[in-house]
């Protein structure tokens, strides 16, 4: 029997994971300079958008996401799942005319802000708790819905007199969450958990009129899942135990990626997000608060926000309450907090052995132009028993623990080696361009290549 998950249990179990989940939920929600008029804020909602099936089928967008991971539940364990997403709420601005009628306008000037039309994001949660034993076979199917609605908010001037109103309209949201578990063959009691989220809204767009803006209010935006076991553990998808690697490779994840969440060493909670993360992701402790623009560096973003003009800040405050919070955060940030953002060392490598002999100031520690032993354009190395150098064709097989997670999307692609590079520590790196990349010629001219280690490449037959 499926029952609503107790709020206090979720809060306790997902407390650490929720901090990262919140960053996922509001990733790119409103970008610097935090004004609706900024070009970058006119195309929004890019991550984890599950559109109505009638729209996604013809526009290369998805109406579902699928999570698969392995878990080792103990006897009597219960699974807690929480689907979280943003619901788009369309806000229009109306001015109160002298005759008492309201007129929709492009902006409404107030002493401290400029109100403009804007799509607000309302956080929605769908939590459930179910015994793991009930997930066998057909599992559990949980439909959810949110009704359409409209509400108004009066707007007053500095003297408290009504000058207009905000009208917020919401469209119907419909979806379903399916949870199943299947036992994996082997010596251990391991289950493959499958969690599927689908947008089941039956809205049919008008081909002649409706565009993506019409589909968004009926979509699940930044959809992601928190999964927790009351007893037992999940297995890492990126670094599983050796005995589970085959079963992990058989998991199918679509439009989302599950990672272990919570403090390092814990394995009771999984965050399945539309953004590729590593196990046990965490918010930087130096972060002063949410800036909703995680593609920027906090220090630079805070400094740039503080230098906006008063008029720009009024426009940002009128765009969205979260944008107003960022403006207030930047304006009121103490110097010691800003200084704390100026660089941080996350890990230090222990150095042992005798101190190296200091280099003489008049002697360069290495002169690449004078080193006759290396030449990136002619050097060759052996990979799988074959000689590889500039001009060779290779297949890309990036490792899962690559620093740049985007390289995983290049797995299996053919590339051409541009140079073989040796670093001062004895490591070898190969600069490559991807075949079929329309910008390959520009990359060669600018010397901007992709770099891989030899064990991440497999030789191909040259054309």
C-alpha positions in Angstrom: 0.0 0.0 0.0 1.3 3.4 -1.0 1.1 6.2 1.6 2.1 9.8 1.6 5.7 10.2 2.9 5.9 11.9 6.3 7.3 15.4 5.9 9.6 15.2 8.9 11.1 11.9 7.6 11.9 13.4 4.2 13.3 16.6 5.8 15.7 14.5 7.9 16.7 12.0 5.3 17.1 14.4 2.4 18.5 17.5 4.2 22.0 17.5 2.7 20.8 16.2 -0.7 18.1 18.9 -0.9 20.7 21.7 -0.9 22.1 20.4 -4.2 18.6 19.5 -5.5 17.6 23.1 -4.9 20.6 24.3 -7.0 19.4 21.9 -9.8 15.8 23.1 -9.5 16.7 26.7 -10.0 19.7 26.3 -12.3 19.5 29.2 -14.8 16.2 30.4 -13.3 17.2 34.0 -13.8 20.6 35.1 -15.2 22.7 38.1 -14.6 21.9 41.0 -15.0 18.6 39.6 -13.6 16.3 41.7 -15.7 13.5 40.3 -17.8 14.6 42.5 -20.7 18.1 40.9 -20.9 18.4 38.7 -24.0 19.7 35.7 -22.0 16.5 35.8 -19.8 14.1 35.5 -22.8 15.0 31.9 -23.5 14.6 30.0 -20.2 13.8 26.6 -18.8 16.5 24.4 -20.5 17.2 21.7 -17.9 14.9 18.7 -17.2 11.9 20.0 -19.1 9.2 17.3 -19.6 6.8 18.7 -22.1 3.3 17.5 -22.9 3.5 14.5 -25.3 1.6 16.4 -28.0 4.3 19.0 -28.1 7.5 17.0 -27.6 6.8 14.5 -30.4 7.2 17.1 -33.1 9.8 19.3 -31.4 12.6 17.0 -30.3 11.8 17.5 -26.6 11.0 14.8 -24.1 7.9 14.0 -22.2 9.5 11.5 -19.8 12.7 10.7 -17.9 13.8 7.3 -16.7 16.1 6.4 -13.8 17.7 3.0 -13.2 20.1 2.2 -10.4 21.0 -0.7 -8.2 20.1 -1.0 -4.6 20.7 -3.5 -1.7 17.7 -3.1 0.6 17.5 -4.9 3.9 14.5 -6.9 5.1 11.5 -4.7 5.5 13.1 -1.7 3.9 10.9 1.1 2.5 11.7 3.4 -0.4 11.0 7.1 -0.1 10.7 8.9 -3.4 10.2 12.6 -4.0 9.6 14.1 -7.4 10.4 17.8 -7.6 9.8 20.2 -10.4 9.0 23.8 -11.2 5.6 24.8 -12.5 5.6 27.8 -14.8 3.2 30.6 -13.7 2.6 33.3 -16.2 2.4 36.8 -14.7 1.0 39.8 -16.5 1.0 43.4 -15.3 -2.1 45.6 -15.3 -2.5 49.3 -14.6 -5.5 50.8 -12.8 -6.9 53.6 -15.0 -8.8 56.6 -13.7 -12.1 55.0 -14.7 -11.4 52.1 -12.4 -10.7 49.7 -15.2 -7.5 47.6 -15.5 -5.4 47.7 -18.6 -2.6 45.2 -19.4 0.7 47.1 -19.8 4.4 46.3 -20.7 5.6 47.8 -17.4 4.5 49.5 -14.2 6.8 52.0 -12.5 7.0 51.9 -8.7 9.4 53.8 -6.5 11.6 50.7 -5.7 11.0 48.5 -8.7 9.7 48.3 -12.3 7.1 45.5 -12.7 7.1 43.6 -16.0 5.5 40.5 -17.4 7.4 37.4 -16.4 7.1 33.6 -16.0 7.5 32.6 -12.4 8.6 29.2 -11.2 6.5 27.6 -8.5 8.1 24.6 -6.7 6.1 21.4 -6.7 6.7 18.2 -4.8 5.2 14.8 -5.1 6.5 12.6 -2.2 5.5 9.0 -1.6 6.8 6.1 0.6 6.3 2.5 -0.3 7.7 -0.9 1.0 10.4 -2.2 -1.3 8.6 -5.5 -1.4 5.6 -3.9 -3.3 7.9 -2.8 -6.2 8.2 -6.3 -7.7 6.2 -7.1 -10.8 4.2 -4.2 -12.0 5.4 -2.1 -9.1 3.6 1.1 -8.0 2.1 3.8 -10.3 1.3 7.2 -8.7 -0.6 9.7 -10.8 -0.4 13.4 -9.8 -2.1 16.6 -11.1 -2.3 20.3 -10.4 -5.4 22.2 -11.5 -5.4 25.3 -13.6 -6.1 28.6 -11.8 -5.8 32.3 -11.7 -5.1 34.8 -9.0 -4.5 38.5 -8.6 -2.3 40.6 -6.4 -3.0 44.3 -5.9 -0.1 46.7 -6.4 0.1 50.0 -4.4 2.3 53.0 -4.6 4.5 54.5 -1.8 1.4 56.1 -0.2 -0.6 52.9 -0.2 -2.9 53.9 -3.0 -3.8 51.1 -5.6 -2.1 51.7 -8.9 -2.5 48.3 -10.6 -2.4 44.5 -10.1 -0.5 41.4 -11.0 -2.4 38.6 -12.7 -1.0 35.1 -12.4 -2.4 32.2 -14.5 -1.5 28.5 -14.2 -2.3 25.7 -16.6 -3.2 22.2 -15.7 -0.3 19.8 -14.9 -0.7 16.1 -15.2 1.8 13.3 -14.8 2.6 9.9 -13.4 5.5 8.4 -11.4 6.2 4.7 -11.9 8.4 2.6 -9.5 9.4 -1.0 -10.1 12.2 -3.2 -8.8 13.7 -6.3 -10.4 16.0 -8.8 -8.8 19.5 -9.1 -10.4 21.0 -12.6 -10.9 24.0 -13.2 -8.8 25.3 -14.0 -5.4 24.0 -10.8 -3.8 20.5 -9.6 -3.0 20.6 -6.7 -5.5 17.6 -5.1 -7.1 17.5 -2.8 -10.2 15.2 0.1 -9.3 13.4 1.8 -12.2 11.7 5.1 -11.7 9.9 6.7 -14.6 8.4 10.2 -14.6 6.0 11.1 -17.5 4.1 14.2 -18.4 0.6 12.9 -19.3 -1.0 16.3 -20.1 -3.4 15.8 -23.0 -3.0 19.3 -24.3 -2.9 19.5 -28.1 -1.1 22.5 -29.5 -2.4 24.6 -32.4 0.2 24.0 -35.2 -0.4 27.4 -36.7 -0.2 29.4 -33.4 1.3 27.6 -30.4 5.0 27.6 -29.8 7.2 26.5 -26.9 6.0 29.3 -24.7 2.5 27.7 -24.9 3.9 24.3 -23.9 5.9 25.5 -20.9 3.0 26.2 -18.5 1.9 22.6 -19.0 5.4 21.2 -18.5 7.4 19.8 -15.6 10.5 22.1 -15.5 13.8 21.0 -13.9 12.2 17.7 -13.0 14.4 15.5 -10.7 14.0 12.7 -8.2 15.2 12.1 -4.6 15.3 8.4 -3.7 16.0 7.1 -0.2 16.1 3.7 1.5 15.1 3.3 5.1 17.5 0.3 5.5 20.1 -0.7 3.0 22.2 1.1 0.4 22.4 2.2 -3.3 25.3 1.4 -5.5 27.2 4.1 -7.3 26.6 4.3 -11.0 30.0 5.9 -11.7 32.2 3.9 -9.3 30.4 0.6 -8.5 32.1 -2.4 -6.8 33.8 -4.7 -9.3 31.2 -7.4 -9.0 28.4 -5.0 -9.9 30.0 -3.4 -13.0 28.1 -5.6 -15.5 24.8 -4.9 -13.8 25.4 -1.2 -13.6 26.3 -1.1 -17.3 22.9 -2.6 -18.0 21.1 0.2 -16.3 19.3 2.5 -18.7 19.0 6.2 -17.8 17.2 8.5 -20.1 17.4 12.3 -19.8 18.6 12.1 -16.2 21.6 10.7 -14.2 21.5 9.2 -10.7 24.3 9.9 -8.2 24.8 9.1 -4.5 23.8 12.1 -2.5 24.4 13.2 1.1 27.8 13.3 2.9 30.7 11.2 1.6 30.5 7.6 2.7 26.7 7.5 2.8 24.7 5.5 0.3 21.1 5.7 1.5 20.0 8.6 -0.8 20.2 9.1 -4.6 19.7 12.3 -6.5 18.6 11.7 -10.1 19.0 15.0 -11.9 19.0 16.2 -15.5 22.5 17.7 -15.0 25.5 15.3 -14.8 26.9 15.4 -11.3 29.5 13.3 -9.4 28.7 11.2 -6.4 28.1 13.2 -3.2 27.8 16.7 -4.8 27.8 19.6 -2.3 27.3 23.3 -2.3 30.5 25.2 -1.8 30.7 26.3 1.9 31.9 29.7 0.8 28.8 30.4 -1.2 26.9 33.4 0.3 23.5 32.3 -1.0 21.6 31.3 -4.2 22.6 33.4 -7.2 20.5 31.3 -9.7 23.3 31.5 -12.3 25.6 28.6 -11.4 27.5 28.8 -14.7 29.2 31.9 -13.3 31.8 32.3 -10.5 30.2 33.5 -7.3 32.8 36.2 -6.7 32.6 37.7 -10.1 28.8 37.5 -10.2 28.5 39.2 -6.8 30.9 42.0 -7.8 29.2 42.6 -11.2 25.7 42.6 -9.5 26.8 45.2 -7.0 27.9 47.5 -9.8 24.5 47.6 -11.6 23.0 51.0 -11.9 20.1 52.0 -9.6 17.7 51.8 -12.6 19.0 48.3 -13.5 18.5 47.2 -9.9 14.9 48.5 -9.9 14.2 46.5 -13.1 15.7 43.4 -11.5 13.7 43.7 -8.4 10.5 44.0 -10.4 11.4 41.0 -12.5 11.2 38.3 -9.8 11.4 38.1 -6.0 14.4 35.8 -6.3 16.2 38.3 -8.5 15.4 41.0 -5.8 17.0 38.7 -3.2 20.2 38.5 -5.3 20.3 42.3 -5.6 19.9 42.7 -1.8 22.5 40.0 -1.2 25.1 41.7 -3.4 24.3 45.1 -1.9 24.6 43.9 1.7 27.5 41.5 1.4 30.2 42.3 4.0 33.8 42.5 2.8 34.8 39.4 4.8 32.2 37.3 3.0 33.3 38.6 -0.4 36.9 37.9 0.5 36.0 34.3 1.4 34.9 33.8 -2.2 38.3 34.6 -3.5 39.7 31.1 -4.2 39.6 27.9 -2.3 41.8 24.8 -2.2 39.6 21.6 -2.1 42.4 19.1 -1.9 46.1 19.0 -1.3 48.5 16.3 -2.4 51.0 15.1 0.2 54.6 15.7 -0.9 57.2 13.3 0.5 60.9 12.9 0.0 63.8 15.4 0.0 63.2 19.0 -1.1 64.1 19.6 -4.7 67.2 21.7 -5.5 66.1 25.2 -6.1 66.5 26.4 -9.7 69.0 29.2 -10.4 67.2 32.4 -11.5 69.3 32.6 -14.6 68.4 29.1 -15.8 64.9 28.4 -17.1 63.5 25.2 -15.6 62.5 24.1 -19.0 62.8 25.6 -22.5 60.4 23.9 -24.9 62.0 25.5 -27.9 65.4 24.0 -26.9 64.1 20.5 -26.2 65.0 18.5 -29.3 63.6 15.3 -27.8 60.0 16.2 -28.3 57.9 17.4 -31.3 54.1 17.3 -30.9 53.6 17.1 -34.7 56.0 14.2 -35.4 56.0 12.2 -32.1 54.2 8.9 -32.1 53.1 6.5 -29.3 51.8 3.0 -29.2 48.2 2.3 -28.4 46.9 -1.3 -28.5 50.1 -2.2 -30.4 49.6 0.4 -33.2 51.6 3.5 -33.8 49.5 6.7 -33.3 50.5 10.3 -34.1 49.3 13.4 -35.8 46.9 12.5 -38.5 45.9 9.2 -37.0 42.2 8.3 -36.7 41.0 7.2 -33.3 37.8 6.3 -31.5 37.0 8.3 -28.3 36.4 6.3 -25.2 36.5 8.9 -22.3 36.7 7.6 -18.8 33.7 8.1 -16.5 35.8 10.1 -14.0 36.8 12.7 -16.6 37.0 16.3 -15.2 34.7 17.5 -18.1 31.6 15.4 -17.8 30.5 16.7 -21.3 33.2 14.4 -22.8 31.0 11.5 -22.0 28.7 12.5 -24.9 31.7 11.9 -27.3 31.9 8.2 -26.4 32.3 6.2 -29.6 32.9 9.2 -31.9 35.7 9.1 -34.4 38.4 11.8 -34.1 41.7 12.8 -35.7 44.9 13.2 -33.7 46.4 16.7 -34.1 49.4 16.4 -31.8 51.1 14.2 -29.2 52.0 16.1 -26.1 54.4 15.1 -23.3 54.2 16.9 -20.0 57.1 17.5 -17.5 55.8 14.7 -15.2 56.1 12.1 -18.0 52.4 12.0 -18.9 51.2 11.8 -22.5 48.1 13.7 -23.8 46.7 13.6 -27.3 45.1 16.7 -28.9 42.2 15.7 -31.2 39.4 17.2 -33.3 36.1 15.3 -33.7 35.3 14.1 -37.1 32.2 15.9 -38.5 32.7 18.9 -36.2 32.0 21.9 -38.5 34.3 24.0 -36.3 37.3 21.7 -36.7 39.2 24.0 -39.1 38.7 26.9 -36.7 40.0 24.8 -33.8 43.1 24.0 -35.8 43.8 27.6 -36.6 43.3 28.7 -33.0 45.0 25.6 -31.4 41.9 24.8 -29.4 41.7 21.0 -29.2 40.2 18.4 -27.0 42.7 16.4 -25.0 42.6 12.7 -24.0 45.0 10.3 -22.4 46.1 7.2 -24.4 43.9 4.8 -22.5 40.8 6.8 -23.6 41.5 6.2 -27.3 41.3 3.2 -29.6 43.1 3.3 -33.0 41.0 3.2 -36.2 41.9 2.5 -39.8 43.2 5.7 -41.5 41.2 6.7 -44.6 
